[in-house]
Amino acid sequence: MLKVAICGASGYTGAELLRILCLHPEVTITVVTSEKSAGEKISSVFPHLHYYDHLTYESLNKSAILSKADIFFMALPHAASQEAVHFFFNNGKKVIDLSADYRISDPIIYEQWYKTQHNFKETLKNAIYGLPEIYREKIKKSSLIANPGCYPTSAILGLYPAIKEGFIELDNIIIDSKSGTTGAGRKASVDFAYCEVNEGFKAYGIGVHRHTPEIEQELSLIAGRDIIVNFTPHLLPMDRGIISTIYAKLSKNIDTSDIIASYKEKYAAEPFVKVLSEGSFPNTKNIRGSNFCEIGIKVIKRTNSIIIVSAIDNLVKGASGQAVHNMNIMMGFKETTALRSPALFP
């Protein structure tokens, strides 16, 4: 059995990792850490996770837990992950980091957007961006995975075939995304109190959201040239889910049906991407609690443009489910192990 540690296991992504991995036949959870919940049982923090009555949170003492696990999921905030990832990776452990600390390959860009220094640039060079649909072969050989952000996952999967096949112009891509409140993490804040969020709908981080350079980095690699996007996130009064509506100008005369056919061909072997038929578009309710990404497409001839709609669960395909998918690839397990659950409906 693969021994698994989850560092930062008292947040939403940690709880989702625990929920998903309890159904994984190849792993056993041996370590869970949390500074604020140290000494408490998992089931006292998350009553729905009574499966783990035997596990107690402990503080992140890196040397003490090093020998207790083979692979370490780091569900810590950005900046807090840097040193811990470096320690475990350089002590021969496999690491999947769910923070942003190892996603941006250029430390200068990371420091500009995250307002903190990257102190482990040599370790950063070893990180593979963990989007299986694009980097599967690299993930197989890697011991350090930078798990993608939730907004970038929805945007990149929505745009990948269109850019790869040259269907769109690259100079004016607009990504308009909406997320449930769990995207902000499990912390006390007036901004995310019930009365502040309920019956409201707002944009935030306009022009400065930290997922912007991650989206631009990956789209630029797909295109083979620099891409700058207009990305605007919004907060929806729901718990989980992301829907991204993406706008771009077409670079050739092509119909909706042809683009959908190309997308279906590109993603034909991907177990967690579903390209919808013409006239159908994603609804976050249809992917809630699942590791699936749904994509809908419409060509607007009148404006010579394309609209791509991409939906994921921000906590699963946008975080913990994708992390488990990466683990399955790294360890040679069947990719879909513990991840085939359909959406929670209603």
C-alpha positions as CSV (number, residue, x, y, z in Angstrom):
1,M,0.0,0.0,0.0
2,L,1.2,3.5,-0.8
3,K,1.5,5.5,2.4
4,V,0.1,9.0,2.0
5,A,0.5,12.2,4.0
6,I,-1.8,15.2,3.6
7,C,-0.2,18.4,5.0
8,G,-2.8,21.1,5.7
9,A,-5.6,18.6,5.9
10,S,-8.1,20.8,7.8
11,G,-9.0,23.0,4.8
12,Y,-11.5,22.3,2.0
13,T,-8.9,20.8,-0.4
14,G,-7.6,18.6,2.4
15,A,-11.1,17.4,3.3
16,E,-11.7,16.6,-0.4
17,L,-8.5,14.6,-0.6
18,L,-9.6,12.6,2.4
19,R,-13.0,12.0,0.9
20,I,-11.7,10.8,-2.4
21,L,-8.8,8.7,-1.0
22,C,-11.0,6.8,1.3
23,L,-12.2,4.9,-1.8
24,H,-8.7,4.3,-3.2
25,P,-7.7,0.7,-2.9
26,E,-4.0,1.3,-3.3
27,V,-3.4,3.9,-0.6
28,T,-3.5,4.3,3.1
29,I,-3.5,7.7,4.9
30,T,-0.8,7.7,7.5
31,V,-0.3,11.4,8.3
32,V,-2.6,14.4,8.4
33,T,-1.3,17.8,9.6
34,S,-2.9,21.0,10.7
35,E,-1.5,23.7,12.9
36,K,-4.9,25.0,14.2
37,S,-6.4,21.5,14.7
38,A,-3.4,19.6,16.0
39,G,-4.5,17.0,18.6
40,E,-8.0,16.8,17.2
41,K,-9.5,13.8,15.4
42,I,-10.4,14.3,11.8
43,S,-14.0,13.4,12.5
44,S,-14.2,16.2,15.1
45,V,-13.2,18.8,12.5
46,F,-15.1,17.1,9.6
47,P,-18.0,15.0,11.0
48,H,-18.7,13.6,7.6
49,L,-15.3,12.0,7.5
50,H,-16.0,9.5,10.3
51,Y,-14.2,6.8,8.2
52,Y,-11.0,8.4,9.6
53,D,-11.9,8.1,13.3
54,H,-8.5,6.5,13.9
55,L,-6.5,9.5,12.6
56,T,-5.5,12.6,14.6
57,Y,-4.2,15.9,13.2
58,E,-0.6,16.7,14.1
59,S,1.7,19.7,13.6
60,L,3.8,19.8,10.5
61,N,7.1,18.5,12.0
62,K,8.8,17.7,8.7
63,S,11.6,15.5,10.1
64,A,9.2,13.6,12.3
65,I,6.8,12.6,9.5
66,L,9.3,12.1,6.8
67,S,9.5,8.4,7.2
68,K,5.7,7.9,7.7
69,A,4.7,8.4,4.1
70,D,5.8,7.8,0.5
71,I,4.0,10.7,-1.1
72,F,3.1,14.0,0.3
73,F,0.1,16.1,-0.7
74,M,0.8,19.7,0.3
75,A,-2.6,21.6,0.9
76,L,-1.0,24.6,2.4
77,P,-1.4,28.3,1.5
78,H,1.0,29.8,-1.0
79,A,4.4,30.8,0.5
80,A,3.8,28.3,3.4
81,S,4.4,25.4,0.9
82,Q,7.7,26.5,-0.4
83,E,10.1,25.2,2.2
84,A,8.1,22.0,3.0
85,V,7.9,21.0,-0.6
86,H,11.7,21.6,-0.9
87,F,12.3,19.5,2.2
88,F,10.3,16.4,1.2
89,F,11.3,16.5,-2.5
90,N,15.0,16.8,-1.6
91,N,14.7,13.9,0.8
92,G,13.5,11.6,-1.9
93,K,9.8,11.8,-1.5
94,K,7.1,12.3,-4.1
95,V,5.3,15.6,-3.7
96,I,2.1,17.0,-5.1
97,D,1.7,20.7,-4.2
98,L,-1.7,22.2,-4.3
99,S,-0.5,25.7,-3.6
100,A,0.7,28.2,-6.2
101,D,4.3,28.0,-5.1
102,Y,5.6,25.8,-7.8
103,R,3.2,26.5,-10.7
104,I,4.9,29.6,-12.1
105,S,8.1,28.5,-13.7
106,D,9.7,32.0,-13.7
107,P,10.3,33.0,-10.0
108,I,10.4,36.7,-10.9
109,I,6.8,36.5,-12.3
110,Y,5.8,34.5,-9.2
111,E,7.3,37.2,-6.9
112,Q,5.6,40.0,-8.9
113,W,2.1,38.5,-8.6
114,Y,2.3,36.8,-5.1
115,K,4.3,39.5,-3.4
116,T,6.7,37.1,-1.8
117,Q,10.1,35.8,-2.6
118,H,10.7,32.3,-4.0
119,N,13.5,30.8,-1.9
120,F,13.9,27.5,-3.6
121,K,14.6,28.2,-7.3
122,E,16.5,25.0,-7.9
123,T,13.7,22.9,-6.6
124,L,11.2,24.9,-8.7
125,K,13.1,23.8,-11.8
126,N,12.0,20.2,-11.1
127,A,8.3,20.9,-10.9
128,I,6.0,19.7,-13.6
129,Y,2.7,21.4,-14.1
130,G,0.1,18.8,-13.3
131,L,-2.5,19.1,-16.0
132,P,-2.8,15.4,-17.1
133,E,-4.5,16.2,-20.4
134,I,-1.4,18.1,-21.6
135,Y,1.5,16.8,-19.5
136,R,0.7,13.2,-18.8
137,E,4.1,11.8,-20.0
138,K,6.1,14.3,-17.9
139,I,3.9,13.6,-14.9
140,K,4.7,9.9,-15.2
141,K,8.4,10.6,-14.7
142,S,8.2,13.3,-12.1
143,S,8.5,13.3,-8.4
144,L,7.3,16.9,-7.9
145,I,3.9,18.0,-9.3
146,A,2.6,21.6,-9.2
147,N,-1.2,21.0,-9.1
148,P,-3.0,23.6,-11.3
149,G,-5.2,26.2,-9.9
150,C,-9.0,25.9,-10.3
151,Y,-9.6,28.9,-12.7
152,P,-6.6,28.0,-14.9
153,T,-7.8,24.4,-15.2
154,S,-11.2,25.5,-16.5
155,A,-9.7,28.1,-18.8
156,I,-6.8,26.0,-20.2
157,L,-8.9,22.9,-20.9
158,G,-11.5,25.2,-22.6
159,L,-8.9,26.8,-24.9
160,Y,-6.3,24.0,-25.5
161,P,-7.8,22.5,-28.7
162,A,-8.7,25.9,-30.2
163,I,-5.2,27.2,-29.8
164,K,-3.5,24.0,-30.8
165,E,-5.5,23.7,-34.0
166,G,-5.2,27.4,-34.8
167,F,-9.0,28.2,-34.7
168,I,-8.7,31.5,-32.9
169,E,-6.8,34.7,-32.9
170,L,-4.5,35.0,-29.9
171,D,-4.4,38.7,-29.2
172,N,-7.8,39.3,-27.5
173,I,-8.9,36.3,-25.5
174,I,-11.4,37.1,-22.8
175,I,-11.9,34.7,-19.9
176,D,-15.0,35.4,-17.7
177,S,-15.1,33.0,-14.8
178,K,-17.5,32.5,-11.9
179,S,-16.7,30.4,-8.8
180,G,-18.3,29.2,-5.6
181,T,-17.1,30.5,-2.3
182,T,-15.0,27.4,-1.4
183,G,-12.4,28.8,-3.9
184,A,-11.4,31.3,-1.2
185,G,-10.5,28.6,1.3
186,R,-11.8,27.6,4.7
187,K,-11.1,30.7,6.8
188,A,-13.1,33.3,8.7
189,S,-13.6,36.4,6.7
190,V,-16.4,39.0,6.6
191,D,-16.2,39.0,2.8
192,F,-17.4,35.3,2.8
193,A,-19.9,35.4,5.6
194,Y,-23.4,34.2,4.6
195,C,-25.0,37.6,4.6
196,E,-22.2,39.1,2.5
197,V,-22.4,36.4,-0.2
198,N,-26.0,35.3,-0.2
199,E,-28.1,36.9,-3.0
200,G,-25.0,38.7,-4.3
201,F,-22.9,38.3,-7.4
202,K,-19.7,40.3,-7.9
203,A,-16.4,40.5,-9.8
204,Y,-13.2,40.7,-7.9
205,G,-9.4,40.8,-8.5
206,I,-10.1,42.6,-11.8
207,G,-6.8,42.8,-13.7
208,V,-4.8,41.6,-10.7
209,H,-6.0,38.0,-9.9
210,R,-3.0,35.8,-9.2
211,H,-4.2,33.0,-11.5
212,T,-3.6,35.3,-14.5
213,P,0.1,34.6,-15.0
214,E,-0.6,30.8,-14.6
215,I,-3.2,30.9,-17.4
216,E,-0.9,33.0,-19.6
217,Q,2.1,30.8,-19.0
218,E,0.3,27.6,-20.1
219,L,-1.6,29.2,-23.0
220,S,1.7,30.6,-24.3
221,L,3.4,27.2,-24.1
222,I,0.5,25.7,-26.1
223,A,0.7,28.5,-28.7
224,G,4.5,28.7,-28.9
225,R,4.3,32.5,-28.4
226,D,3.4,34.9,-25.7
227,I,-0.3,35.3,-24.9
228,I,-1.8,37.9,-22.7
229,V,-5.5,37.5,-21.6
230,N,-8.2,39.5,-20.0
231,F,-9.3,37.4,-17.1
232,T,-12.0,38.4,-14.7
233,P,-13.2,36.1,-11.8
234,H,-16.6,36.5,-10.1
235,L,-17.9,35.2,-6.8
236,L,-21.2,33.2,-7.0
237,P,-23.4,32.6,-3.9
238,M,-22.9,28.8,-4.0
239,D,-20.5,26.4,-2.3
240,R,-18.6,24.9,-5.2
241,G,-18.2,24.9,-8.9
242,I,-16.6,27.1,-11.6
243,I,-17.9,28.1,-15.0
244,S,-15.7,29.9,-17.4
245,T,-17.1,31.6,-20.5
246,I,-14.3,32.3,-22.9
247,Y,-14.5,34.7,-25.9
248,A,-12.2,34.8,-28.9
249,K,-12.1,35.9,-32.5
250,L,-12.0,33.1,-35.1
251,S,-8.9,33.0,-37.3
252,K,-10.7,31.0,-40.1
253,N,-14.1,30.3,-41.5
254,I,-15.4,27.3,-39.5
255,D,-18.7,26.0,-38.1
256,T,-19.6,25.1,-34.6
257,S,-20.0,21.4,-35.6
258,D,-16.4,21.3,-37.0
259,I,-14.9,22.8,-33.9
260,I,-16.8,20.4,-31.6
261,A,-15.7,17.5,-33.7
262,S,-12.1,18.6,-33.3
263,Y,-12.5,19.0,-29.6
264,K,-14.0,15.6,-29.3
265,E,-11.1,14.1,-31.2
266,K,-8.5,15.9,-29.1
267,Y,-10.1,14.8,-25.8
268,A,-11.3,11.4,-27.0
269,A,-8.8,9.5,-24.8
270,E,-9.3,11.8,-21.8
271,P,-11.5,10.1,-19.0
272,F,-12.5,13.4,-17.3
273,V,-13.2,15.8,-20.2
274,K,-16.6,15.7,-21.8
275,V,-17.2,17.8,-24.9
276,L,-21.0,18.4,-25.2
277,S,-23.0,18.1,-28.4
278,E,-23.9,21.2,-30.4
279,G,-26.6,23.3,-28.6
280,S,-25.7,21.9,-25.2
281,F,-23.7,23.9,-22.6
282,P,-22.3,23.1,-19.1
283,N,-24.1,23.6,-15.8
284,T,-22.1,23.5,-12.6
285,K,-24.8,21.2,-11.1
286,N,-23.8,18.5,-13.5
287,I,-20.2,18.3,-12.4
288,R,-20.6,19.2,-8.7
289,G,-18.6,16.8,-6.6
290,S,-17.0,15.1,-9.6
291,N,-13.6,15.2,-11.4
292,F,-15.2,15.9,-14.7
293,C,-14.8,19.0,-16.9
294,E,-17.6,19.7,-19.3
295,I,-17.1,22.0,-22.4
296,G,-19.7,23.6,-24.7
297,I,-18.9,25.5,-27.9
298,K,-20.8,28.0,-30.1
299,V,-19.5,29.9,-33.2
300,I,-21.1,33.3,-33.7
301,K,-20.9,34.0,-37.4
302,R,-22.3,37.5,-37.1
303,T,-19.3,38.6,-35.0
304,N,-16.8,36.1,-36.4
305,S,-16.2,34.8,-32.8
306,I,-16.3,31.7,-30.7
307,I,-17.8,31.3,-27.2
308,I,-16.4,28.4,-25.2
309,V,-18.0,27.4,-21.9
310,S,-16.1,25.2,-19.5
311,A,-17.3,23.9,-16.1
312,I,-15.5,22.1,-13.3
313,D,-15.9,21.6,-9.6
314,N,-13.2,23.8,-8.1
315,L,-12.5,21.5,-5.2
316,V,-12.2,18.3,-7.3
317,K,-11.0,18.7,-10.9
318,G,-9.8,22.2,-9.8
319,A,-7.8,20.8,-6.9
320,S,-8.0,17.5,-5.0
321,G,-9.4,15.3,-7.7
322,Q,-6.8,16.5,-10.1
323,A,-4.1,15.9,-7.4
324,V,-5.3,12.3,-7.0
325,H,-5.3,11.9,-10.8
326,N,-1.7,13.1,-10.8
327,M,-0.8,10.6,-8.1
328,N,-2.4,7.8,-10.1
329,I,-0.3,8.7,-13.1
330,M,2.9,9.1,-11.1
331,M,2.5,5.7,-9.3
332,G,1.3,3.7,-12.4
333,F,-2.2,3.1,-11.0
334,K,-5.2,3.1,-13.2
335,E,-5.9,6.8,-13.9
336,T,-9.5,6.8,-12.9
337,T,-9.1,5.0,-9.6
338,A,-11.3,6.6,-6.9
339,L,-12.3,9.3,-9.4
340,R,-15.2,7.8,-11.4
341,S,-17.9,9.1,-9.1
342,P,-20.7,11.0,-11.0
343,A,-21.8,14.4,-9.9
344,L,-23.9,15.0,-6.8
345,F,-27.4,15.7,-8.0
346,P,-29.5,17.5,-7.0
